[in-house]
Amino acid sequence: MADEQVFNLWLGPSTETFEWFTADFATVAGTEFTRRLHRHIPPTRGPLRMTHPRAHQLRWSREVLELPASDAQQLVLFLPADDATATALDHLCERPHRTALRAV
């Protein structure tokens, strides 16, 4: 997951944002972050797996939405990757009926 997140930063919405981010953050984040940042190798993408204390195993699909270049921002949506995750999310949110899109 770390490789994926750092690669997404490298892809980033703009060169200026990437340069600002690496100048300010890389010194704080350390050598492991910098090593990952400069690999430029796309990581294997698949469902993101997380272990929740009450819901146990959850699997998420990610959708990245690029916002207009003037905003230099991205929006990452995490959507249930399977029925078991959707059901567990419903129980966690105490929602009796599933909806197509929900804020978490």
Phi and psi restraints in degrees (range 20) as a CNS / XPLOR table:
assign (resid 1 and name C) (resid 2 and name N)
       (resid 2 and name CA) (resid 2 and name C) 1.0 -61.6 20.0 2
assign (resid 2 and name N) (resid 2 and name CA)
       (resid 2 and name C) (resid 3 and name N) 1.0 -43.5 20.0 2
assign (resid 2 and name C) (resid 3 and name N)
       (resid 3 and name CA) (resid 3 and name C) 1.0 -59.3 20.0 2
assign (resid 3 and name N) (resid 3 and name CA)
       (resid 3 and name C) (resid 4 and name N) 1.0 -42.5 20.0 2
assign (resid 3 and name C) (resid 4 and name N)
       (resid 4 and name CA) (resid 4 and name C) 1.0 -61.3 20.0 2
assign (resid 4 and name N) (resid 4 and name CA)
       (resid 4 and name C) (resid 5 and name N) 1.0 -47.4 20.0 2
assign (resid 4 and name C) (resid 5 and name N)
       (resid 5 and name CA) (resid 5 and name C) 1.0 -65.4 20.0 2
assign (resid 5 and name N) (resid 5 and name CA)
       (resid 5 and name C) (resid 6 and name N) 1.0 -42.5 20.0 2
assign (resid 5 and name C) (resid 6 and name N)
       (resid 6 and name CA) (resid 6 and name C) 1.0 -67.5 20.0 2
assign (resid 6 and name N) (resid 6 and name CA)
       (resid 6 and name C) (resid 7 and name N) 1.0 -38.6 20.0 2
assign (resid 6 and name C) (resid 7 and name N)
       (resid 7 and name CA) (resid 7 and name C) 1.0 -62.4 20.0 2
assign (resid 7 and name N) (resid 7 and name CA)
       (resid 7 and name C) (resid 8 and name N) 1.0 -40.4 20.0 2
assign (resid 7 and name C) (resid 8 and name N)
       (resid 8 and name CA) (resid 8 and name C) 1.0 -60.8 20.0 2
assign (resid 8 and name N) (resid 8 and name CA)
       (resid 8 and name C) (resid 9 and name N) 1.0 -37.0 20.0 2
assign (resid 8 and name C) (resid 9 and name N)
       (resid 9 and name CA) (resid 9 and name C) 1.0 -65.4 20.0 2
assign (resid 9 and name N) (resid 9 and name CA)
       (resid 9 and name C) (resid 10 and name N) 1.0 -40.1 20.0 2
assign (resid 9 and name C) (resid 10 and name N)
       (resid 10 and name CA) (resid 10 and name C) 1.0 -63.9 20.0 2
assign (resid 10 and name N) (resid 10 and name CA)
       (resid 10 and name C) (resid 11 and name N) 1.0 -40.2 20.0 2
assign (resid 10 and name C) (resid 11 and name N)
       (resid 11 and name CA) (resid 11 and name C) 1.0 -66.3 20.0 2
assign (resid 11 and name N) (resid 11 and name CA)
       (resid 11 and name C) (resid 12 and name N) 1.0 -35.3 20.0 2
assign (resid 11 and name C) (resid 12 and name N)
       (resid 12 and name CA) (resid 12 and name C) 1.0 17.8 20.0 2
assign (resid 12 and name N) (resid 12 and name CA)
       (resid 12 and name C) (resid 13 and name N) 1.0 162.8 20.0 2
assign (resid 12 and name C) (resid 13 and name N)
       (resid 13 and name CA) (resid 13 and name C) 1.0 -72.5 20.0 2
assign (resid 13 and name N) (resid 13 and name CA)
       (resid 13 and name C) (resid 14 and name N) 1.0 -22.1 20.0 2
assign (resid 13 and name C) (resid 14 and name N)
       (resid 14 and name CA) (resid 14 and name C) 1.0 -156.3 20.0 2
assign (resid 14 and name N) (resid 14 and name CA)
       (resid 14 and name C) (resid 15 and name N) 1.0 155.5 20.0 2
assign (resid 14 and name C) (resid 15 and name N)
       (resid 15 and name CA) (resid 15 and name C) 1.0 -64.1 20.0 2
assign (resid 15 and name N) (resid 15 and name CA)
       (resid 15 and name C) (resid 16 and name N) 1.0 -39.9 20.0 2
assign (resid 15 and name C) (resid 16 and name N)
       (resid 16 and name CA) (resid 16 and name C) 1.0 -62.2 20.0 2
assign (resid 16 and name N) (resid 16 and name CA)
       (resid 16 and name C) (resid 17 and name N) 1.0 -42.9 20.0 2
assign (resid 16 and name C) (resid 17 and name N)
       (resid 17 and name CA) (resid 17 and name C) 1.0 -63.5 20.0 2
assign (resid 17 and name N) (resid 17 and name CA)
       (resid 17 and name C) (resid 18 and name N) 1.0 -42.8 20.0 2
assign (resid 17 and name C) (resid 18 and name N)
       (resid 18 and name CA) (resid 18 and name C) 1.0 -62.4 20.0 2
assign (resid 18 and name N) (resid 18 and name CA)
       (resid 18 and name C) (resid 19 and name N) 1.0 -46.1 20.0 2
assign (resid 18 and name C) (resid 19 and name N)
       (resid 19 and name CA) (resid 19 and name C) 1.0 -63.5 20.0 2
assign (resid 19 and name N) (resid 19 and name CA)
       (resid 19 and name C) (resid 20 and name N) 1.0 -42.8 20.0 2
assign (resid 19 and name C) (resid 20 and name N)
       (resid 20 and name CA) (resid 20 and name C) 1.0 -62.7 20.0 2
assign (resid 20 and name N) (resid 20 and name CA)
       (resid 20 and name C) (resid 21 and name N) 1.0 -45.7 20.0 2
assign (resid 20 and name C) (resid 21 and name N)
       (resid 21 and name CA) (resid 21 and name C) 1.0 -62.4 20.0 2
assign (resid 21 and name N) (resid 21 and name CA)
       (resid 21 and name C) (resid 22 and name N) 1.0 -49.0 20.0 2
assign (resid 21 and name C) (resid 22 and name N)
       (resid 22 and name CA) (resid 22 and name C) 1.0 -66.7 20.0 2
assign (resid 22 and name N) (resid 22 and name CA)
       (resid 22 and name C) (resid 23 and name N) 1.0 -36.6 20.0 2
assign (resid 22 and name C) (resid 23 and name N)
       (resid 23 and name CA) (resid 23 and name C) 1.0 -64.9 20.0 2
assign (resid 23 and name N) (resid 23 and name CA)
       (resid 23 and name C) (resid 24 and name N) 1.0 -40.6 20.0 2
assign (resid 23 and name C) (resid 24 and name N)
       (resid 24 and name CA) (resid 24 and name C) 1.0 -85.8 20.0 2
assign (resid 24 and name N) (resid 24 and name CA)
       (resid 24 and name C) (resid 25 and name N) 1.0 -36.9 20.0 2
assign (resid 24 and name C) (resid 25 and name N)
       (resid 25 and name CA) (resid 25 and name C) 1.0 -95.7 20.0 2
assign (resid 25 and name N) (resid 25 and name CA)
       (resid 25 and name C) (resid 26 and name N) 1.0 -35.1 20.0 2
assign (resid 25 and name C) (resid 26 and name N)
       (resid 26 and name CA) (resid 26 and name C) 1.0 -59.7 20.0 2
assign (resid 26 and name N) (resid 26 and name CA)
       (resid 26 and name C) (resid 27 and name N) 1.0 -37.4 20.0 2
assign (resid 26 and name C) (resid 27 and name N)
       (resid 27 and name CA) (resid 27 and name C) 1.0 -67.1 20.0 2
assign (resid 27 and name N) (resid 27 and name CA)
       (resid 27 and name C) (resid 28 and name N) 1.0 -32.0 20.0 2
assign (resid 27 and name C) (resid 28 and name N)
       (resid 28 and name CA) (resid 28 and name C) 1.0 -81.5 20.0 2
assign (resid 28 and name N) (resid 28 and name CA)
       (resid 28 and name C) (resid 29 and name N) 1.0 -38.8 20.0 2
assign (resid 28 and name C) (resid 29 and name N)
       (resid 29 and name CA) (resid 29 and name C) 1.0 -73.6 20.0 2
assign (resid 29 and name N) (resid 29 and name CA)
       (resid 29 and name C) (resid 30 and name N) 1.0 -28.3 20.0 2
assign (resid 29 and name C) (resid 30 and name N)
       (resid 30 and name CA) (resid 30 and name C) 1.0 98.5 20.0 2
assign (resid 30 and name N) (resid 30 and name CA)
       (resid 30 and name C) (resid 31 and name N) 1.0 -175.8 20.0 2
assign (resid 30 and name C) (resid 31 and name N)
       (resid 31 and name CA) (resid 31 and name C) 1.0 -69.1 20.0 2
assign (resid 31 and name N) (resid 31 and name CA)
       (resid 31 and name C) (resid 32 and name N) 1.0 -35.0 20.0 2
assign (resid 31 and name C) (resid 32 and name N)
       (resid 32 and name CA) (resid 32 and name C) 1.0 -62.8 20.0 2
assign (resid 32 and name N) (resid 32 and name CA)
       (resid 32 and name C) (resid 33 and name N) 1.0 -42.7 20.0 2
assign (resid 32 and name C) (resid 33 and name N)
       (resid 33 and name CA) (resid 33 and name C) 1.0 -61.9 20.0 2
assign (resid 33 and name N) (resid 33 and name CA)
       (resid 33 and name C) (resid 34 and name N) 1.0 -47.5 20.0 2
assign (resid 33 and name C) (resid 34 and name N)
       (resid 34 and name CA) (resid 34 and name C) 1.0 -62.5 20.0 2
assign (resid 34 and name N) (resid 34 and name CA)
       (resid 34 and name C) (resid 35 and name N) 1.0 -41.0 20.0 2
assign (resid 34 and name C) (resid 35 and name N)
       (resid 35 and name CA) (resid 35 and name C) 1.0 -60.7 20.0 2
assign (resid 35 and name N) (resid 35 and name CA)
       (resid 35 and name C) (resid 36 and name N) 1.0 -46.4 20.0 2
assign (resid 35 and name C) (resid 36 and name N)
       (resid 36 and name CA) (resid 36 and name C) 1.0 -64.6 20.0 2
assign (resid 36 and name N) (resid 36 and name CA)
       (resid 36 and name C) (resid 37 and name N) 1.0 -39.5 20.0 2
assign (resid 36 and name C) (resid 37 and name N)
       (resid 37 and name CA) (resid 37 and name C) 1.0 -63.2 20.0 2
assign (resid 37 and name N) (resid 37 and name CA)
       (resid 37 and name C) (resid 38 and name N) 1.0 -35.3 20.0 2
assign (resid 37 and name C) (resid 38 and name N)
       (resid 38 and name CA) (resid 38 and name C) 1.0 -95.9 20.0 2
assign (resid 38 and name N) (resid 38 and name CA)
       (resid 38 and name C) (resid 39 and name N) 1.0 6.2 20.0 2
assign (resid 38 and name C) (resid 39 and name N)
       (resid 39 and name CA) (resid 39 and name C) 1.0 -72.8 20.0 2
assign (resid 39 and name N) (resid 39 and name CA)
       (resid 39 and name C) (resid 40 and name N) 1.0 -39.2 20.0 2
assign (resid 39 and name C) (resid 40 and name N)
       (resid 40 and name CA) (resid 40 and name C) 1.0 55.9 20.0 2
assign (resid 40 and name N) (resid 40 and name CA)
       (resid 40 and name C) (resid 41 and name N) 1.0 31.5 20.0 2
assign (resid 40 and name C) (resid 41 and name N)
       (resid 41 and name CA) (resid 41 and name C) 1.0 -108.1 20.0 2
assign (resid 41 and name N) (resid 41 and name CA)
       (resid 41 and name C) (resid 42 and name N) 1.0 120.4 20.0 2
assign (resid 41 and name C) (resid 42 and name N)
       (resid 42 and name CA) (resid 42 and name C) 1.0 -60.6 20.0 2
assign (resid 42 and name N) (resid 42 and name CA)
       (resid 42 and name C) (resid 43 and name N) 1.0 125.8 20.0 2
assign (resid 42 and name C) (resid 43 and name N)
       (resid 43 and name CA) (resid 43 and name C) 1.0 -74.7 20.0 2
assign (resid 43 and name N) (resid 43 and name CA)
       (resid 43 and name C) (resid 44 and name N) 1.0 161.4 20.0 2
assign (resid 43 and name C) (resid 44 and name N)
       (resid 44 and name CA) (resid 44 and name C) 1.0 -66.8 20.0 2
assign (resid 44 and name N) (resid 44 and name CA)
       (resid 44 and name C) (resid 45 and name N) 1.0 128.4 20.0 2
assign (resid 44 and name C) (resid 45 and name N)
       (resid 45 and name CA) (resid 45 and name C) 1.0 -103.2 20.0 2
assign (resid 45 and name N) (resid 45 and name CA)
       (resid 45 and name C) (resid 46 and name N) 1.0 139.3 20.0 2
assign (resid 45 and name C) (resid 46 and name N)
       (resid 46 and name CA) (resid 46 and name C) 1.0 -165.0 20.0 2
assign (resid 46 and name N) (resid 46 and name CA)
       (resid 46 and name C) (resid 47 and name N) 1.0 -174.7 20.0 2
assign (resid 46 and name C) (resid 47 and name N)
       (resid 47 and name CA) (resid 47 and name C) 1.0 -60.9 20.0 2
assign (resid 47 and name N) (resid 47 and name CA)
       (resid 47 and name C) (resid 48 and name N) 1.0 138.5 20.0 2
assign (resid 47 and name C) (resid 48 and name N)
       (resid 48 and name CA) (resid 48 and name C) 1.0 -80.0 20.0 2
assign (resid 48 and name N) (resid 48 and name CA)
       (resid 48 and name C) (resid 49 and name N) 1.0 126.3 20.0 2
assign (resid 48 and name C) (resid 49 and name N)
       (resid 49 and name CA) (resid 49 and name C) 1.0 -105.2 20.0 2
assign (resid 49 and name N) (resid 49 and name CA)
       (resid 49 and name C) (resid 50 and name N) 1.0 133.6 20.0 2
assign (resid 49 and name C) (resid 50 and name N)
       (resid 50 and name CA) (resid 50 and name C) 1.0 -135.1 20.0 2
assign (resid 50 and name N) (resid 50 and name CA)
       (resid 50 and name C) (resid 51 and name N) 1.0 148.5 20.0 2
assign (resid 50 and name C) (resid 51 and name N)
       (resid 51 and name CA) (resid 51 and name C) 1.0 -108.1 20.0 2
assign (resid 51 and name N) (resid 51 and name CA)
       (resid 51 and name C) (resid 52 and name N) 1.0 119.2 20.0 2
assign (resid 51 and name C) (resid 52 and name N)
       (resid 52 and name CA) (resid 52 and name C) 1.0 -102.7 20.0 2
assign (resid 52 and name N) (resid 52 and name CA)
       (resid 52 and name C) (resid 53 and name N) 1.0 141.1 20.0 2
assign (resid 52 and name C) (resid 53 and name N)
       (resid 53 and name CA) (resid 53 and name C) 1.0 -61.1 20.0 2
assign (resid 53 and name N) (resid 53 and name CA)
       (resid 53 and name C) (resid 54 and name N) 1.0 -30.0 20.0 2
assign (resid 53 and name C) (resid 54 and name N)
       (resid 54 and name CA) (resid 54 and name C) 1.0 -105.1 20.0 2
assign (resid 54 and name N) (resid 54 and name CA)
       (resid 54 and name C) (resid 55 and name N) 1.0 -34.7 20.0 2
assign (resid 54 and name C) (resid 55 and name N)
       (resid 55 and name CA) (resid 55 and name C) 1.0 -94.9 20.0 2
assign (resid 55 and name N) (resid 55 and name CA)
       (resid 55 and name C) (resid 56 and name N) 1.0 -7.8 20.0 2
assign (resid 55 and name C) (resid 56 and name N)
       (resid 56 and name CA) (resid 56 and name C) 1.0 66.1 20.0 2
assign (resid 56 and name N) (resid 56 and name CA)
       (resid 56 and name C) (resid 57 and name N) 1.0 -128.8 20.0 2
assign (resid 56 and name C) (resid 57 and name N)
       (resid 57 and name CA) (resid 57 and name C) 1.0 -79.0 20.0 2
assign (resid 57 and name N) (resid 57 and name CA)
       (resid 57 and name C) (resid 58 and name N) 1.0 125.1 20.0 2
assign (resid 57 and name C) (resid 58 and name N)
       (resid 58 and name CA) (resid 58 and name C) 1.0 -122.0 20.0 2
assign (resid 58 and name N) (resid 58 and name CA)
       (resid 58 and name C) (resid 59 and name N) 1.0 141.8 20.0 2
assign (resid 58 and name C) (resid 59 and name N)
       (resid 59 and name CA) (resid 59 and name C) 1.0 -122.9 20.0 2
assign (resid 59 and name N) (resid 59 and name CA)
       (resid 59 and name C) (resid 60 and name N) 1.0 129.2 20.0 2
assign (resid 59 and name C) (resid 60 and name N)
       (resid 60 and name CA) (resid 60 and name C) 1.0 -122.9 20.0 2
assign (resid 60 and name N) (resid 60 and name CA)
       (resid 60 and name C) (resid 61 and name N) 1.0 139.9 20.0 2
assign (resid 60 and name C) (resid 61 and name N)
       (resid 61 and name CA) (resid 61 and name C) 1.0 -98.0 20.0 2
assign (resid 61 and name N) (resid 61 and name CA)
       (resid 61 and name C) (resid 62 and name N) 1.0 146.1 20.0 2
assign (resid 61 and name C) (resid 62 and name N)
       (resid 62 and name CA) (resid 62 and name C) 1.0 -113.7 20.0 2
assign (resid 62 and name N) (resid 62 and name CA)
       (resid 62 and name C) (resid 63 and name N) 1.0 138.6 20.0 2
assign (resid 62 and name C) (resid 63 and name N)
       (resid 63 and name CA) (resid 63 and name C) 1.0 -123.7 20.0 2
assign (resid 63 and name N) (resid 63 and name CA)
       (resid 63 and name C) (resid 64 and name N) 1.0 127.0 20.0 2
assign (resid 63 and name C) (resid 64 and name N)
       (resid 64 and name CA) (resid 64 and name C) 1.0 -104.5 20.0 2
assign (resid 64 and name N) (resid 64 and name CA)
       (resid 64 and name C) (resid 65 and name N) 1.0 123.1 20.0 2
assign (resid 64 and name C) (resid 65 and name N)
       (resid 65 and name CA) (resid 65 and name C) 1.0 -106.3 20.0 2
assign (resid 65 and name N) (resid 65 and name CA)
       (resid 65 and name C) (resid 66 and name N) 1.0 123.3 20.0 2
assign (resid 65 and name C) (resid 66 and name N)
       (resid 66 and name CA) (resid 66 and name C) 1.0 -85.3 20.0 2
assign (resid 66 and name N) (resid 66 and name CA)
       (resid 66 and name C) (resid 67 and name N) 1.0 126.0 20.0 2
assign (resid 66 and name C) (resid 67 and name N)
       (resid 67 and name CA) (resid 67 and name C) 1.0 -88.1 20.0 2
assign (resid 67 and name N) (resid 67 and name CA)
       (resid 67 and name C) (resid 68 and name N) 1.0 165.1 20.0 2
assign (resid 67 and name C) (resid 68 and name N)
       (resid 68 and name CA) (resid 68 and name C) 1.0 -51.1 20.0 2
assign (resid 68 and name N) (resid 68 and name CA)
       (resid 68 and name C) (resid 69 and name N) 1.0 144.3 20.0 2
assign (resid 68 and name C) (resid 69 and name N)
       (resid 69 and name CA) (resid 69 and name C) 1.0 -54.5 20.0 2
assign (resid 69 and name N) (resid 69 and name CA)
       (resid 69 and name C) (resid 70 and name N) 1.0 -30.9 20.0 2
assign (resid 69 and name C) (resid 70 and name N)
       (resid 70 and name CA) (resid 70 and name C) 1.0 -65.6 20.0 2
assign (resid 70 and name N) (resid 70 and name CA)
       (resid 70 and name C) (resid 71 and name N) 1.0 -26.0 20.0 2
assign (resid 70 and name C) (resid 71 and name N)
       (resid 71 and name CA) (resid 71 and name C) 1.0 -84.1 20.0 2
assign (resid 71 and name N) (resid 71 and name CA)
       (resid 71 and name C) (resid 72 and name N) 1.0 -24.3 20.0 2
assign (resid 71 and name C) (resid 72 and name N)
       (resid 72 and name CA) (resid 72 and name C) 1.0 50.4 20.0 2
assign (resid 72 and name N) (resid 72 and name CA)
       (resid 72 and name C) (resid 73 and name N) 1.0 47.7 20.0 2
assign (resid 72 and name C) (resid 73 and name N)
       (resid 73 and name CA) (resid 73 and name C) 1.0 -135.7 20.0 2
assign (resid 73 and name N) (resid 73 and name CA)
       (resid 73 and name C) (resid 74 and name N) 1.0 157.8 20.0 2
assign (resid 73 and name C) (resid 74 and name N)
       (resid 74 and name CA) (resid 74 and name C) 1.0 -127.1 20.0 2
assign (resid 74 and name N) (resid 74 and name CA)
       (resid 74 and name C) (resid 75 and name N) 1.0 153.3 20.0 2
assign (resid 74 and name C) (resid 75 and name N)
       (resid 75 and name CA) (resid 75 and name C) 1.0 -122.2 20.0 2
assign (resid 75 and name N) (resid 75 and name CA)
       (resid 75 and name C) (resid 76 and name N) 1.0 124.4 20.0 2
assign (resid 75 and name C) (resid 76 and name N)
       (resid 76 and name CA) (resid 76 and name C) 1.0 -107.2 20.0 2
assign (resid 76 and name N) (resid 76 and name CA)
       (resid 76 and name C) (resid 77 and name N) 1.0 122.6 20.0 2
assign (resid 76 and name C) (resid 77 and name N)
       (resid 77 and name CA) (resid 77 and name C) 1.0 -102.7 20.0 2
assign (resid 77 and name N) (resid 77 and name CA)
       (resid 77 and name C) (resid 78 and name N) 1.0 135.4 20.0 2
assign (resid 77 and name C) (resid 78 and name N)
       (resid 78 and name CA) (resid 78 and name C) 1.0 -108.2 20.0 2
assign (resid 78 and name N) (resid 78 and name CA)
       (resid 78 and name C) (resid 79 and name N) 1.0 117.3 20.0 2
assign (resid 78 and name C) (resid 79 and name N)
       (resid 79 and name CA) (resid 79 and name C) 1.0 -117.9 20.0 2
assign (resid 79 and name N) (resid 79 and name CA)
       (resid 79 and name C) (resid 80 and name N) 1.0 143.8 20.0 2
assign (resid 79 and name C) (resid 80 and name N)
       (resid 80 and name CA) (resid 80 and name C) 1.0 -56.1 20.0 2
assign (resid 80 and name N) (resid 80 and name CA)
       (resid 80 and name C) (resid 81 and name N) 1.0 131.7 20.0 2
assign (resid 80 and name C) (resid 81 and name N)
       (resid 81 and name CA) (resid 81 and name C) 1.0 -88.5 20.0 2
assign (resid 81 and name N) (resid 81 and name CA)
       (resid 81 and name C) (resid 82 and name N) 1.0 -11.5 20.0 2
assign (resid 81 and name C) (resid 82 and name N)
       (resid 82 and name CA) (resid 82 and name C) 1.0 -152.9 20.0 2
assign (resid 82 and name N) (resid 82 and name CA)
       (resid 82 and name C) (resid 83 and name N) 1.0 169.7 20.0 2
assign (resid 82 and name C) (resid 83 and name N)
       (resid 83 and name CA) (resid 83 and name C) 1.0 -64.2 20.0 2
assign (resid 83 and name N) (resid 83 and name CA)
       (resid 83 and name C) (resid 84 and name N) 1.0 -36.3 20.0 2
assign (resid 83 and name C) (resid 84 and name N)
       (resid 84 and name CA) (resid 84 and name C) 1.0 -62.8 20.0 2
assign (resid 84 and name N) (resid 84 and name CA)
       (resid 84 and name C) (resid 85 and name N) 1.0 -40.3 20.0 2
assign (resid 84 and name C) (resid 85 and name N)
       (resid 85 and name CA) (resid 85 and name C) 1.0 -69.0 20.0 2
assign (resid 85 and name N) (resid 85 and name CA)
       (resid 85 and name C) (resid 86 and name N) 1.0 -41.6 20.0 2
assign (resid 85 and name C) (resid 86 and name N)
       (resid 86 and name CA) (resid 86 and name C) 1.0 -61.5 20.0 2
assign (resid 86 and name N) (resid 86 and name CA)
       (resid 86 and name C) (resid 87 and name N) 1.0 -42.1 20.0 2
assign (resid 86 and name C) (resid 87 and name N)
       (resid 87 and name CA) (resid 87 and name C) 1.0 -65.6 20.0 2
assign (resid 87 and name N) (resid 87 and name CA)
       (resid 87 and name C) (resid 88 and name N) 1.0 -44.8 20.0 2
assign (resid 87 and name C) (resid 88 and name N)
       (resid 88 and name CA) (resid 88 and name C) 1.0 -61.4 20.0 2
assign (resid 88 and name N) (resid 88 and name CA)
       (resid 88 and name C) (resid 89 and name N) 1.0 -40.1 20.0 2
assign (resid 88 and name C) (resid 89 and name N)
       (resid 89 and name CA) (resid 89 and name C) 1.0 -64.0 20.0 2
assign (resid 89 and name N) (resid 89 and name CA)
       (resid 89 and name C) (resid 90 and name N) 1.0 -40.9 20.0 2
assign (resid 89 and name C) (resid 90 and name N)
       (resid 90 and name CA) (resid 90 and name C) 1.0 -58.8 20.0 2
assign (resid 90 and name N) (resid 90 and name CA)
       (resid 90 and name C) (resid 91 and name N) 1.0 -42.8 20.0 2
assign (resid 90 and name C) (resid 91 and name N)
       (resid 91 and name CA) (resid 91 and name C) 1.0 -67.2 20.0 2
assign (resid 91 and name N) (resid 91 and name CA)
       (resid 91 and name C) (resid 92 and name N) 1.0 -39.6 20.0 2
assign (resid 91 and name C) (resid 92 and name N)
       (resid 92 and name CA) (resid 92 and name C) 1.0 -65.4 20.0 2
assign (resid 92 and name N) (resid 92 and name CA)
       (resid 92 and name C) (resid 93 and name N) 1.0 -37.7 20.0 2
assign (resid 92 and name C) (resid 93 and name N)
       (resid 93 and name CA) (resid 93 and name C) 1.0 -87.1 20.0 2
assign (resid 93 and name N) (resid 93 and name CA)
       (resid 93 and name C) (resid 94 and name N) 1.0 -1.7 20.0 2
assign (resid 93 and name C) (resid 94 and name N)
       (resid 94 and name CA) (resid 94 and name C) 1.0 55.3 20.0 2
assign (resid 94 and name N) (resid 94 and name CA)
       (resid 94 and name C) (resid 95 and name N) 1.0 41.9 20.0 2
assign (resid 94 and name C) (resid 95 and name N)
       (resid 95 and name CA) (resid 95 and name C) 1.0 -106.6 20.0 2
assign (resid 95 and name N) (resid 95 and name CA)
       (resid 95 and name C) (resid 96 and name N) 1.0 119.9 20.0 2
assign (resid 95 and name C) (resid 96 and name N)
       (resid 96 and name CA) (resid 96 and name C) 1.0 -72.7 20.0 2
assign (resid 96 and name N) (resid 96 and name CA)
       (resid 96 and name C) (resid 97 and name N) 1.0 -24.8 20.0 2
assign (resid 96 and name C) (resid 97 and name N)
       (resid 97 and name CA) (resid 97 and name C) 1.0 -121.0 20.0 2
assign (resid 97 and name N) (resid 97 and name CA)
       (resid 97 and name C) (resid 98 and name N) 1.0 134.3 20.0 2
assign (resid 97 and name C) (resid 98 and name N)
       (resid 98 and name CA) (resid 98 and name C) 1.0 -74.2 20.0 2
assign (resid 98 and name N) (resid 98 and name CA)
       (resid 98 and name C) (resid 99 and name N) 1.0 144.3 20.0 2
assign (resid 98 and name C) (resid 99 and name N)
       (resid 99 and name CA) (resid 99 and name C) 1.0 -120.8 20.0 2
assign (resid 99 and name N) (resid 99 and name CA)
       (resid 99 and name C) (resid 100 and name N) 1.0 162.7 20.0 2
assign (resid 99 and name C) (resid 100 and name N)
       (resid 100 and name CA) (resid 100 and name C) 1.0 -68.0 20.0 2
assign (resid 100 and name N) (resid 100 and name CA)
       (resid 100 and name C) (resid 101 and name N) 1.0 -34.3 20.0 2
assign (resid 100 and name C) (resid 101 and name N)
       (resid 101 and name CA) (resid 101 and name C) 1.0 -141.1 20.0 2
assign (resid 101 and name N) (resid 101 and name CA)
       (resid 101 and name C) (resid 102 and name N) 1.0 134.6 20.0 2
assign (resid 101 and name C) (resid 102 and name N)
       (resid 102 and name CA) (resid 102 and name C) 1.0 -145.8 20.0 2
assign (resid 102 and name N) (resid 102 and name CA)
       (resid 102 and name C) (resid 103 and name N) 1.0 148.2 20.0 2
assign (resid 102 and name C) (resid 103 and name N)
       (resid 103 and name CA) (resid 103 and name C) 1.0 -85.9 20.0 2
assign (resid 103 and name N) (resid 103 and name CA)
       (resid 103 and name C) (resid 104 and name N) 1.0 137.2 20.0 2
